Amino acid sequence: QSHTPHRAPVVDLTRFVDLLDWTVAADRFVRLGDAQDLAARLRAARPHYTVQQQDPQARRAGEALGQAARAMTRVSQALELLRPAEAMEASAALPKQIAALAQLPALNTLPFRLLADQVVSSYAPLAMDKATQQQQSAEALRIEREMVERYLQWGHYVQAAGLAREWLVTWTLLQAGFGDPLESGARKEVEHNLGAAGKEREHNHGRFGSYPLSTGKDLRQLPHAATLLDLYQQLGDVRNDIMHAGKRPQPIPAATLAEKVQRLCARLREFPLPSEGDAA
């Protein structure tokens, strides 16, 4: 008697693997604030080029999916590469792209429909368009401090330390009455004075003299001036230690460095934000 050989059934796991990819992308977004994997899933969900050429509805879906993916990638890359102004601008543009995507019937077939609102709400506290950044420097400074805190939550200590140091420079510029906190000459002037006053304070048992700025203000007149100098110096040391990649005689151990970055960055809350009148 002949027997038919036993054959295991063929199971198509494509949809399972696809769902797993979405799950991994969602987890990365929730834990690390990085939406680039989600953006990649949106790009992969676009209809094929030939289908888009033949079907106007498919073409609209492809365009909306592509635009939303680009917007999410721009926010994530700007945060990753420490571009706070671009991250704010991209976060402000994101809701429009996600809203356009939400109008697509095809979205109902994608797991992204469960995450769309969360993506928008997650980046909303960082949103500010370019024109508003220029008009409301103090509010932009508040958002940058929020960004530092987000970096800490996500474990991005390199970005947190770098932005926190620059935040102190901007804070000083606005408190001292400089008009444009991005003007390179003004930033160099403030950085030089912060560094010099900090070294004097370190070598003179906490005392430091007069450091007049070109706006007519003096570093000594600024609120929390002593704390400012100490924190600026410590954040500079930490940032330099990180960027030298441990190529020093006694580099700070990684665990100690992470704890120190968290502790120093948390102290930004000690500095009162300048009023918009002061920032103008």
N, C-alpha and C positions, 0 to 999 in steps of 0.2 A: 504494500500500500504506500503510495507516494504521499508525501506531506508538503504542503505549501510552506516555503520558508517564512518564518516570522519576521515581519518588517516593522520597525518602529514608525509611527506616523510622523509625517513631516509637519512641523509646527513653525509657522511664520512668526518670528519674534520681533519683527520690525517695529510694530507699534509699542511693544513693551520697552524696547531699547530707546525709542524716541521719548517715551514718557520718563524713562530713567534720566535721559539727558536733560529734560526740562526740570526734573527734581534736583539734579546736581546744580544746574544754573540758578534755580530759585534759592537753594541753600547758600550758594556763594553770595548772592545778592543780600540775603537776610543777615548773614554773619559778617561779611566784609564790605558791604555797601557797594559792591562791584556788579554793575548790570551788563558787563560786556558779554558774558555767556548767554544771558537772556537775549541780548541783541543778536547774537549769532543764531539762536534758535528762530528768531523772527525772520532773519534773512533766509534761513533754510526753508522756512514755510512759504516763501513766495512762490507763486505759480511759475512754471517753466516759461522761459522767454518766448518760445513759439506759441504757447497758450495765450500769453499776454498780448501777443501780436494779433491774434485772431479774436479775442474776447475782451471787449471794453471793460467789463466788470472785473475780469481777472487782472487787467492792466491797472485799474484803480486800486485793487487789493495789493498788487505788487509794489506800487508806488507808496502806498500808506505804510506797508510793512517795512519797506526800505527806509523811509523817512524817520519812522519811529526808532528803528534800529540805529540809524546814524545819530539821532538825538541822544539816545541812551549811551551810546559809545562815547560821544563827546563829553558828556557829564563825567563818566567814569574815568576817562583818560585825563581830563583836566584835574580831577581830584588826585589821581595816581601820580601825575607829574607836577603836582604842586603849582597849579595855575588857578588861584582862588577867584580872580576876576572872571576868567573864562568859565569856571565851574558855576558861578552865580548866574552868569548870562545864559549858559546852557540849561541850567535848572529852571530858569524863568521861561525858556522856550519849550521845555518838555511837555507841559500839559496840553498844549495845542496839538502836538503830534500824537499824543496818546488818545486825545479826544477824537481825532480823525480816524484813528485805528478802531476805536470803539464803535464807530458807525458801520463797520464792515460786518456783514453776516458771517463771513469766514472766521471772524474772531471767536465765534461760539464753538468752533471745533478745536480751538487751541487752548492748552492749559494756561496760556498767558492771560486769559480773561479773568482768572482768579487772582492775578497779581497786578493788573494794570493800575488799580487805585492805589495799591501799596507803593508802587514805583513812584507815582506822582507825589503822594503824601510824604514819602521818605526824603525826597529831595526838596520839597516845598520850603522848609526852613532856610535853605541855602539860596533861594531864588531871588535875583535882583537883576534887572536888565542894565545894559551898559550906561544908558543915559541917567538912570536913577543912581547908579553907583557914583557918578560924577557930581550929581546934585546933592546927594545925601551921604557924605563921607563918613559921618559918625555912625549911621545905620549900617553902612557897608562894613565898618569896623566891628560892629556887634555880630554881624553874620560871619565874619572871619573867625571870631572867637568861638562861635557855634561850630564852625568847621574844624577848629583845633580839637574841640571836645568830641566831635564825630570821629576824627582820626584816632583818638585814644580809645573810644569804644570799639573800633574796628581793629585795634592793635597795630595801627600804622604809625609807629613811634618816630620813624625818620621824618615823615611829613609833618607830624605834630610838632617836633622840635624846631624844624626849619620855619614853619609858618609862625610859631609862637614868637620866635626872635624877631621876625619881620613885623609882627603885630605890635611889638613894643616900640619899634622905630616909628611905625605909622601913628601909634597912640601919642608918642612924643611930638611928632610933627603937628598933629591936630591940636594938642594942648598948647603948643607954643605959637599957634596962629599961622602956620604955613598954609598957603592957599592950595597947592597941589601936592598931595602926599606921594605922588609917583614921580615928581621931578627929581632927576638923579642928583643934581647939585645939592638940593635940600636934604636928601637922604644921606648923602656923604657927609654933609656938615653935621647932621644930628648923630650919625654913627660915630664920627670922630670924637665929638664931645662926650657922648655916652661912654665910649671906650676910655678916653683920657680921665674923665671924672671917676669912673669905676676903679681904674688903677690907682689914682690918688687916694681914693677912699680905702682901698685895700692896704696900701702901704702907709697910711697915716691914721691907723687905728679908728677907721670909720668916719673921719672928717674929710671934707673936700671943699674947695674954694668956689669962686664964682666962675660960671661958664656961660657967658652971654651968647645968645643966638642972634642971627641977623634980623629976626622979627622984633627984637627989643626985649624979648623974654629971656630969663635966665633959667638954667636947669634947676637951680635951687628953689625957684618959685613954683615949680610944678608939683602937683599933689603926689605924695608918696615917692618923693625923689630918691631917697636912700634905697627903698625897696626896688625901685626902677633900676638903679645902677647895679645892685646885687643880682637881680634876676636876669638882666641883660647879659651880664658877664657869665653867669652860670649857664644860661642857655647857649651862649656862644661857645663855651667850652664843650658842652655836650654835643652840639652840632658838629664842631670840629673833630671831636673824638669819633663820631659816627662816620663822617665823610673821609677820615683817614683810614677807614676799614681795619682798625685795630693795628695798623702799622706804627705802633708807638712802643716805647720801652715798657710802659705799664698801662695798657688799654683797660678801660672799664669793662668788667664782665657783662655779658649780654643781659642777664637777669637784673643785675644792679642798674644797668643803663635804662632798661624799660621802666623800672620803678622810679628812677630819678626823673625821667621824662614826664611820667604821669604826675609826679609831685610838683615839678616846676610849672608845668602847663596849667595845673589847677589854680595856680596863684594869679593867673591873668584876671580872675574874678575880683581880685583886690583893687583893680584899677577902675575908677569911675569913667564911664564913657563921656567924651566931650559933648556938649550940647551942639546942635546944628549951627547955632550962632557962632560958637567958638570955632567950629570946623570950617566955617565959610571963609 
